[in-house]
């Protein structure tokens, strides 16, 4: 491993590349999806997690629980298709996506993100995951941020010392746990590319 590429930068996806905010953002699309299937209040889902479900069968078990609790009238296949169709074209920061991949001649790049199995097509469209050196997706691992185990998994599956890993995320609880396990981390957001660049340059020049 040459000196130029002895560091790894891990990027979150939602809030960093995919835009959560605004009328065409993820949160608005989520609310629209839930209303389409018959759930009116997003807060009702606080005790549900779908980003650590590894298979569609696991996801179907969540759906069956939701169906019983909220008396849903849609089928599981309709549940899946409504999700994909509603979130397919949410806004994302193309300049951030391009910037991440522009770093490949300076360091290794990776993705560490919570997402569900239905999000894979969308994230691949926005990022082209094949261009990243490392990809850690919560649903594939069966674990999610900010749980300590996912960070420990990353540390154990990359050839870098912890001080040579920088993690960029928009959620402070995810940043706090990364720092807790010894990974360098900064809270950033995709609408502030200049600050992202500043954090990256500081890390690469250490």
N, C-alpha and C positions, 0 to 999 in steps of 0.2 A: 504494500500500500504506500503510494508516494506521499510526500509531505503535503502536496496540494490538496489531497483528497482524504485526509485522515480525520475528517469530522463528518457528522451526520446531522442534518436538520430534518426534523419530523414536523409535518404540518397537519393540523386538524383540517377538516373539510367544511362542515357547516359553520357559517359565520366567518370563515376565512376565505374560502372560494365561493361556496354557495351562500347567497344572501338570505339571511333570516327575515330581514325587515321589509316593510313596504307592502303595497297591495299585490305585488307579484313575488313576494318572498315566501320562504318556507312556512313560516308561522301562519300566514294568511291561507296558504294552500292546505295546510293541515286542518284548519278550522272548516274550510270548504269541504274537504274530504269527509270529516266526521259528520257534518250535517247531511251530506249525501247518503251516508249509511244509517243515519238516525240517532246520532249522539250530538247533543246541543252544547254541552259545556266541556271545554278542554280540561278543566280542573277535575272532572270526574275520572280522568285517566292517570292521576298522580301516582296511583299504586300499581300501574302496569309498566312493564318493560318489554320492548320488542327488539331492541338492538343487540340482545345477547342470545337470540333464538337462531340456532344454526341451520335449521331445515324448514321447509314449508310445512311439514307435519307439526313441528314445534309451533310455528306461527298459527296453524289451524287450531291448536289447543287454546291459544290466546283468543282467537276469534270466537270459539265456542263459549268461552267464559264471557266475552263481551256480548255475544248473542243472547245468552241467558239473562245477564244482568240488565241489559238495555232493551230487551225484546226486539232485537234487530230482525228485519224482514229480508235482508239481502243474503244471498248465498256466499260461501267462502270464495268462490271464483269471482263473483261480483265485487266482493270486498277487495280482492287483489287487483282487479282491473280498475276499479275506481281509484285506488291508491296510486297506481302507476300513471293513470291518465291525468289525475288532478295535479300531481307533482312533477310531471314530465318536463314542463317548460318553465320552472321557476327561475328567477333571475340568478345569475352568478357573475362573479368578478373575473372576467376573462383576462384582465391585465395581471391579476394575482396568479392565476393559473399559468400564464406564460412566464411570469417572473420566476415562479418556483422551478420550472424546467430549465430556465436559463442558467441556473446555478450548478448544473451538472458538471461543468468543467472546473468548478471550484471546490465542490464537496459532494458527498453522497446525499441524496434526498429521499424522503419517505413520507408516507401518510399514516397517521394514527388517528382513527376516527370511530365514533359511535354511529352505526347505521344499521338498518334492518336489511333483510335479504332482498326486499323489493327495491332498495335504493341502488343496487350494484350497477344496473344499466345506466342510471343517471349520473353517478359519480364517474363512471368510466367515460361517458360522453363529455363531461366537463373537464376531466383531468387527463384522460388516456393513461390509465394506471400502468400500462406496460413501460412507460417512460420513467417510472420511479424505481429506485433501487430496492426499496423495502416498502411493503404494504401490510399494515396491521389494521384489519377491520373487525369491529367488535363481534358481529354476528358469526364470522368465520372462526373466531377464537372462543366464542361462548363466554366472553367476559367483556366488561365495559368500563370506561372511565366514569367516575374517578376512583374506582376500586384499585387498590394497591397491586393486585395480582397482574393486571394487564401491563403495568409499567415494569414489573419484575420480569414478565415474559419477554418484553421488548429487550430489556437489558441482557437477558440470557440468550437472545437470538440474533444479536448483532455483534460484530467484531470491534467494538469501540468501547473505550473507557467512558464511564458516565459523564465525566467532565468534558468529553468531546461530543456530547449529544445536546442539541438544542431543540426544545419542543415549543411550538407556537400554537396557542389555542385561545379562543375567545371567552372561555368560562373559567372564572377564578378558582373554582373547586378543582378543576382538572389541572390547573397550573400549580396549585398548592400541593397536590399529591405528587406531581412530578418532582417538585423541589424536595419534598419529603424523602423521596427515594434516591436523591442525589443527581437527578437530571437537571440540566440548566433549562429554564423555562421563562417565557414571557407571555403576558396577556396582550393579544393584538386583535384587530378586526380587519376584515377585508376591505372596508371602505377607507382605510388609512394605509395605503401601500407604502407611503414614504416612511412611516414608522416601522413597518415590517422590514423594509430595506435597512433601516438604521439598526434594528436588532440583529439582523443577519450579518451586516458588515462588522458590527462590534464583536460578534462571536467569531467570525472568520479571521479577524485581525488580532485576536488574543494570543 
